[in-house]
Amino acid sequence: MSRSALLAHDRVRTLGNRRVLDGVSLTAAPGQRIGLIGENGTGNSTLLRLLAGADEPHAGTVVCPPELGFLHQEMPFDPASTIAAMLDDALRDAREDLAELDRLSGALTDTPRDAPEYVDLLAADGDRLDRAQTSDAWDADRRTEMMLAGLGLRALPRERRLASLSGATRASLVGRPPGTAAHGAAARRAHQPPRRRCGLPRGAFAWLAWGRGANEP
């Protein structure tokens, strides 16, 4: 499956009376590495939130590839949640798409082609199929296992709570959505780079580099 670029055009964001971002445009090709450097308070985090869709601009547009991931500065899950709950949350859209395709397929089979609702069902089925194909929903569970194996985390009990994991392990889980693991991220945004490598198993960094476009380990 081909990967699309991240495209941002003429983004504007104001906070109060201060224009933090003014006409920011950006193109990030799949596999490209881009660093964002700036002093505190100059709009670094604001730009990242806009690119991630976590904040809305006052003007401008952004087109995000479906496999785009976002590494939060703070863990966006309740520390009391389990690994299983986090994975279920990450896979929810893919599973809902497949369940809806099954429902629509059954409805189309049971509905006569000359029935008034048949055309609407057919259109809904086509739209949902496009969405599932874009995200490669059928392969999401396999990519989840691939991600966990690549990070050396597959042996972790799924009922283990996130609060019991090391900071590096939590970051590796929440920063790499399972649905993107097979393709590697076309672009990946982080609030700040990791300051040290400790906490991840041997081989995990080679696998992460592969996900960003390097050669397969």
C-alpha positions in Angstrom: 0.0 0.0 0.0 1.4 3.4 -1.0 1.9 6.0 1.7 0.8 9.5 1.5 2.6 12.7 2.7 1.7 15.0 5.5 0.6 18.3 4.0 -0.1 21.5 6.0 -0.8 24.8 4.3 -1.0 28.3 5.7 -1.9 27.3 9.2 -2.7 30.2 11.6 -3.3 29.9 15.4 -3.8 32.6 17.9 -3.8 32.4 21.7 -5.7 35.3 23.2 -4.4 38.4 21.5 -1.1 36.7 20.4 -0.7 35.1 17.0 1.4 32.1 17.8 1.5 30.6 14.3 1.1 32.7 11.1 0.9 31.1 7.7 2.8 27.9 8.6 3.1 25.4 5.7 4.8 22.0 5.8 5.3 18.9 3.6 6.6 15.7 5.1 7.2 12.8 2.7 6.9 9.2 3.9 10.1 8.2 5.8 11.4 11.8 6.0 12.9 12.9 9.3 12.2 16.4 10.3 13.3 18.1 13.6 11.4 21.0 15.1 13.6 23.3 17.1 12.5 26.4 18.9 12.6 28.2 22.2 9.9 27.5 24.8 6.7 29.5 24.2 7.3 30.0 20.5 4.6 27.6 19.3 6.4 24.3 19.0 3.8 22.3 21.0 0.9 24.2 19.4 2.2 23.3 15.9 2.5 19.7 16.8 -1.0 19.6 18.3 -2.4 21.2 15.1 -0.6 18.6 12.9 -1.9 15.8 15.1 -5.5 17.1 14.9 -5.5 17.6 18.7 -6.1 21.3 18.2 -7.9 23.4 15.6 -6.3 26.3 13.7 -8.0 29.6 13.0 -7.1 29.3 9.4 -5.3 26.9 7.0 -5.6 23.2 6.2 -3.8 19.9 6.9 -4.0 16.6 5.2 -2.8 13.7 7.3 -1.9 10.2 6.1 -4.1 7.6 7.8 -1.0 5.8 9.2 0.2 8.9 11.0 1.1 8.5 14.7 1.5 11.0 17.5 3.7 10.5 20.5 2.1 12.5 23.4 4.2 14.2 25.9 2.0 12.8 28.6 0.4 9.3 28.4 -3.1 9.7 27.0 -4.4 6.7 28.9 -5.5 6.2 32.5 -2.5 4.7 34.3 -4.9 2.2 35.8 -5.8 0.9 32.4 -4.4 -2.4 31.2 -2.3 -3.2 28.1 -5.3 -5.1 26.7 -7.6 -2.1 27.1 -5.1 0.2 25.4 -4.8 -2.2 22.5 -8.5 -2.6 22.2 -8.8 1.2 22.1 -6.2 1.5 19.4 -7.9 -1.2 17.3 -11.5 0.0 17.8 -11.8 1.8 14.5 -10.6 -1.1 12.5 -12.8 -3.6 14.3 -15.8 -1.3 13.9 -15.2 -0.9 10.2 -15.1 -4.7 9.7 -18.2 -5.2 11.8 -20.1 -2.6 9.8 -18.9 -4.1 6.5 -20.4 -7.4 7.7 -23.6 -5.8 8.7 -23.9 -3.9 5.4 -23.0 -7.0 3.4 -25.8 -8.9 5.1 -28.3 -6.1 4.6 -27.4 -5.9 0.9 -27.9 -9.7 0.6 -31.4 -9.4 2.2 -32.5 -6.3 0.4 -34.0 -6.6 -3.1 -32.1 -4.6 -5.7 -35.2 -2.6 -6.7 -35.9 -1.6 -3.1 -35.5 2.2 -2.4 -33.0 1.6 0.4 -30.7 -0.6 -1.7 -28.8 2.3 -3.3 -28.1 3.9 0.1 -26.9 0.6 1.4 -24.6 0.2 -1.6 -23.2 3.7 -1.2 -22.6 3.1 2.6 -20.9 -0.2 1.9 -18.6 1.5 -0.7 -17.6 4.3 1.7 -16.9 1.9 4.5 -14.9 -0.4 2.3 -12.8 2.5 1.1 -12.1 3.5 4.7 -11.2 -0.1 5.7 -8.9 -0.5 2.7 -7.2 2.8 3.5 -6.4 1.7 7.1 -5.8 -2.0 6.0 -8.3 -2.9 8.7 -8.1 -6.7 7.9 -4.5 -6.8 8.9 -4.7 -4.7 12.1 -4.5 -7.5 14.6 -1.5 -9.1 12.9 0.2 -5.7 12.9 -0.5 -5.4 16.6 1.4 -8.6 17.2 4.2 -7.5 14.9 4.5 -4.2 16.8 4.7 -5.9 20.2 7.2 -8.5 18.9 9.4 -5.8 17.3 9.5 -3.8 20.6 10.2 -7.0 22.6 7.0 -6.5 24.5 4.8 -9.5 23.3 5.5 -11.5 26.5 4.0 -8.8 28.7 0.7 -10.0 30.3 -2.2 -8.2 28.6 -3.8 -7.6 32.0 -0.8 -5.7 33.3 -1.6 -2.1 34.2 0.1 0.7 32.4 1.2 2.3 35.7 3.4 -0.7 36.4 5.4 -0.3 33.1 8.6 1.8 32.8 8.4 5.2 31.1 10.2 4.0 28.0 7.9 1.0 27.7 4.8 3.1 28.1 6.1 5.6 25.5 6.8 2.8 23.0 3.3 1.4 23.3 1.3 4.6 23.2 3.5 6.3 20.6 3.3 3.6 18.0 -0.4 2.8 17.2 -0.8 -0.9 16.4 -2.6 -0.2 13.2 0.5 1.5 11.7 3.0 -1.1 12.7 3.3 -3.0 9.5 3.8 0.0 7.2 5.9 2.2 9.5 4.7 5.7 10.0 4.7 8.1 7.1 5.4 10.7 9.6 5.6 10.7 13.4 5.4 13.6 15.7 6.9 13.8 19.2 6.9 16.6 21.8 10.5 15.9 22.6 13.1 13.3 21.7 14.0 10.5 24.2 16.9 11.5 26.3 18.2 8.0 26.8 17.8 4.6 25.4 17.3 2.6 28.6 14.1 0.7 29.2 13.6 -0.9 25.8 14.8 -4.4 24.9 17.8 -5.0 22.6 16.7 -4.8 19.0 13.7 -2.5 19.6 15.5 0.6 18.3 16.5 -1.2 15.1 12.9 -2.1 14.6 11.7 1.4 15.3 14.2 2.8 12.8 12.9 0.3 10.2 9.4 1.7 10.9 10.7 5.2 10.0 12.0 4.0 6.6 15.3 2.4 7.3 16.2 -1.1 6.1 14.3 -4.0 7.7 16.2 -5.4 10.7 
